[in-house]
Amino acid sequence: MKYTILSKSLITCVFLILSGTLAAQPMCNFRVEEPDLAFKDHEKLTYVVTYTWGLFNTDVGEAEFEIYKIRDFPIEYRIVINAKTYKFYDKFFMVRDYYEARFSIPDLRSIYFYRNVSEGGYLIQNTYNFDWERNVINASIKVNQRPEKNIEMQMENCTLDILTYFYYLRNLNFDDAYPGKAYSLSIALDGDVFNIKCRFLGREKKKIKAMKRKVDCLKFAVEVIAGSVFKGDESVTLWVSDDKNHIPLEIESPIIVGKVKARIAKYDNLKYDF
């Protein structure tokens, strides 16, 4: 078991999968007014990450998502995510990740994104400023001790950062979704823009540990990106609550070595009863 594969997959893959899932309408045309949002100020979601490899199956870390309203005119929200491995697993592959993003309402457009990742000795920082007039992202990328790179990234189909997508997808309407319906999206991460597809698999009841009951869910299969973590032919499965909150509840994904899962553990200050 290579700890570099583990450290780069446990937390970062969770963000890619949770936030990189759907775009049912042209991004530039999608709007949602504040009273109709699926979330509210100071909502907090906590996910536990589990790694499975052979007989090894244990919770190894967690990620906490919190969203704040920071401006009224124009309306702007700020997302903060902190992720870490538990103390015992720090000895094998320490993860300390910090993510931050800002986006506008009603268009849910990315304004700013920051990523500071420390995973098993691998260090990376991303800073994005989104220029919607020119349809480009002004990005600063730094990896380990290499010199910082300042680049201009062209947006594809109104590309967003991965955190904003997490909250964007929750505001989509799935009433007309049918099994097999395909969706696509565009995500900016590091110095690249990734195009990802997914399929709606249907609705099902799934037992969710944190709720201690079966929950009505929307189920999706997400296409992954081949590379150091994924082979490129796996099926990543995502379950989202089939209610007005549209909370991602659980994911399951095979990786090159083993399988990674994430499940909702705690939820506070939801907009709608759950």
C-alpha positions in Angstrom: 0.0 0.0 0.0 1.6 3.2 -1.1 0.9 6.0 1.3 1.2 8.6 -1.4 -1.8 7.1 -3.2 -3.7 7.2 0.1 -2.8 10.7 1.1 -3.7 12.1 -2.3 -7.0 10.3 -2.5 -8.7 10.3 0.8 -9.6 14.0 1.1 -9.0 15.5 -2.4 -11.0 12.7 -4.1 -13.9 13.4 -1.8 -14.0 17.1 -2.8 -13.7 16.2 -6.5 -16.6 13.8 -6.2 -18.8 15.7 -3.9 -18.5 19.0 -5.7 -17.9 17.7 -9.3 -21.1 16.1 -10.2 -23.8 17.9 -12.1 -24.6 20.8 -14.4 -28.2 20.3 -15.7 -28.5 23.7 -17.3 -26.1 26.1 -19.1 -24.1 27.6 -16.3 -24.3 31.2 -17.5 -28.1 31.0 -17.6 -28.7 29.5 -14.2 -30.0 31.8 -11.5 -31.5 31.2 -8.1 -32.8 34.0 -5.8 -31.7 34.0 -2.2 -35.1 32.9 -0.7 -35.0 29.8 -2.9 -31.5 28.6 -2.0 -31.2 25.1 -0.7 -28.9 26.3 2.2 -28.6 29.2 4.6 -26.0 31.2 6.5 -23.8 29.1 8.8 -24.9 25.7 7.6 -22.3 23.1 8.6 -21.8 19.6 7.1 -19.2 17.1 8.4 -18.1 14.1 6.4 -16.2 11.0 7.7 -13.8 9.4 5.2 -13.3 5.6 5.2 -10.5 3.7 3.5 -10.9 0.0 2.5 -8.1 -2.2 1.3 -8.5 -6.0 1.7 -9.5 -6.6 5.3 -8.4 -3.1 6.3 -11.6 -1.0 6.7 -11.6 2.0 9.0 -12.4 5.7 9.4 -9.3 7.7 8.7 -10.3 11.3 8.5 -13.0 14.0 8.2 -13.9 17.1 6.3 -16.0 20.0 7.6 -17.9 22.3 5.2 -19.3 25.6 6.4 -20.9 28.4 4.5 -21.3 32.1 5.4 -23.1 35.1 3.9 -20.5 37.9 3.8 -22.2 40.6 1.7 -25.7 41.8 1.0 -25.3 44.1 -2.1 -24.4 42.3 -4.2 -25.1 39.1 -2.4 -22.0 37.0 -1.8 -21.3 33.8 0.1 -18.1 32.3 1.4 -17.3 28.6 1.8 -14.6 27.3 4.2 -13.6 23.6 4.3 -11.1 22.1 6.7 -10.0 18.4 6.2 -7.7 16.3 8.3 -6.7 12.7 9.0 -7.2 11.5 12.6 -4.3 11.6 14.9 -3.5 7.9 14.7 -3.2 8.0 10.9 -1.1 11.1 10.9 1.8 8.8 11.6 1.3 7.1 8.2 -0.1 10.0 6.0 -0.9 13.3 7.6 -3.6 15.4 5.8 -4.2 19.0 6.6 -6.2 20.7 3.9 -7.8 24.1 3.8 -10.2 25.3 1.0 -12.0 28.6 0.6 -14.2 30.0 -2.1 -16.6 32.9 -2.7 -19.5 33.0 -5.1 -22.3 35.4 -6.0 -26.1 35.2 -5.9 -28.3 34.8 -7.9 -26.0 33.5 -10.7 -23.8 31.2 -8.5 -20.7 32.3 -10.2 -17.2 31.7 -8.7 -15.4 34.9 -7.6 -12.4 33.6 -5.7 -10.9 30.2 -4.8 -8.0 29.2 -2.5 -6.6 25.8 -1.9 -3.8 25.0 0.6 -3.1 21.2 0.7 -0.7 19.3 2.8 -1.0 15.6 2.2 1.7 13.2 3.2 4.5 15.7 2.5 2.9 16.8 -0.8 2.2 20.6 -0.7 0.2 22.6 -3.1 -1.5 26.0 -3.2 -4.0 27.4 -5.7 -5.3 30.9 -5.8 -7.9 31.7 -8.5 -9.6 35.0 -9.3 -12.4 34.7 -11.8 -12.7 37.4 -14.5 -16.2 36.9 -16.0 -15.9 39.8 -18.4 -12.9 38.1 -20.2 -14.0 34.6 -19.4 -10.7 33.6 -17.8 -9.3 32.6 -14.5 -6.2 34.4 -13.2 -4.4 31.6 -11.3 -1.4 31.3 -9.0 -0.1 27.7 -8.6 2.6 26.6 -6.2 3.7 22.9 -5.8 6.1 21.9 -3.0 9.2 24.1 -3.1 9.0 24.9 -6.8 8.7 28.5 -8.0 5.1 29.9 -8.0 3.5 29.9 -11.5 1.1 32.7 -12.5 -1.1 31.6 -15.4 -4.3 32.6 -17.2 -6.8 29.7 -17.6 -9.6 29.9 -20.2 -13.0 29.0 -18.9 -14.9 26.2 -20.6 -18.7 26.4 -20.5 -18.5 28.9 -17.6 -16.1 26.8 -15.5 -16.5 27.0 -11.7 -14.3 26.0 -8.8 -15.0 22.7 -7.0 -16.4 24.2 -3.8 -18.9 26.4 -5.6 -20.1 23.4 -7.6 -20.8 21.6 -4.3 -23.4 24.3 -3.5 -24.5 24.9 -7.1 -25.6 21.3 -7.6 -27.8 21.5 -4.5 -30.0 24.1 -6.1 -30.7 22.1 -9.3 -34.2 20.7 -9.9 -34.2 16.9 -10.4 -38.0 16.5 -10.8 -37.6 15.7 -14.5 -34.5 13.4 -14.1 -34.9 9.9 -15.4 -32.5 6.9 -15.2 -29.8 7.1 -17.7 -30.0 10.9 -18.2 -26.5 12.3 -18.7 -25.1 15.6 -17.4 -21.7 17.3 -17.9 -19.7 20.0 -16.1 -16.4 21.8 -16.1 -14.1 22.1 -13.0 -11.0 24.2 -12.5 -8.3 22.5 -10.3 -4.6 23.2 -10.1 -3.6 24.4 -13.5 -6.2 22.6 -15.5 -9.9 22.6 -16.5 -11.5 19.1 -16.3 -14.7 18.1 -18.1 -16.6 15.4 -16.3 -19.8 13.5 -17.0 -22.3 11.7 -14.9 -25.5 9.7 -15.2 -28.7 9.8 -13.0 -29.3 6.2 -11.9 -32.6 6.7 -10.2 -34.2 7.1 -6.8 -33.7 4.7 -3.8 -34.0 4.5 -0.1 -30.6 4.2 1.6 -29.8 3.7 5.2 -27.7 6.6 6.4 -25.8 6.0 9.6 -26.0 9.6 10.9 -29.8 9.6 10.6 -30.2 6.1 11.9 -32.9 5.5 9.3 -33.5 5.0 5.6 -33.5 8.2 3.6 -35.0 9.0 0.2 -32.0 9.6 -2.1 -31.1 10.6 -5.7 -28.4 8.3 -7.0 -25.7 9.2 -9.5 -22.7 7.6 -11.2 -19.8 10.0 -11.8 -17.2 9.7 -14.5 -13.7 10.0 -13.0 -10.4 11.3 -14.4 -7.7 8.7 -15.1 -4.4 9.4 -13.3 -2.5 8.7 -10.1 -5.6 8.0 -8.1 -8.1 6.5 -10.6 -7.7 4.1 -13.4 -10.4 5.9 -15.4 -12.9 3.1 -15.8 -14.4 3.1 -12.3 -18.0 4.0 -11.4 -18.1 6.5 -8.6 -21.5 6.4 -6.9 -23.1 9.4 -5.2 -26.3 9.6 -3.1 -27.9 13.0 -2.5 -30.9 13.6 -0.2 -34.2 13.8 -2.3 -35.5 16.8 -0.5 -35.2 20.6 -0.6 -31.7 20.5 1.1 -30.1 18.2 -1.5 -27.3 17.2 0.8 -24.7 14.8 -0.6 -25.0 12.0 1.9 -22.6 9.3 0.8 -20.1 8.5 -1.9 -18.3 5.3 -2.8 -15.4 5.1 -5.1 -12.8 2.5 -6.1 -9.3 3.9 -6.5 -6.1 2.3 -7.8 -5.4 0.7 -4.4 -8.6 -0.1 -2.5 -11.7 1.9 -2.1 -12.6 5.3 -0.5 -16.0 6.2 1.0 -17.3 9.3 2.6 -20.5 9.6 4.6 -22.4 12.5 6.3 -21.6 12.4 10.0 -23.1 15.7 11.3 -25.3 18.5 9.9 -26.2 21.7 11.6 -28.3 24.7 10.8 -30.0 23.3 7.7 -32.5 25.5 5.9 -35.2 22.9 5.7 -36.2 20.2 8.2 -34.5 16.8 7.6 
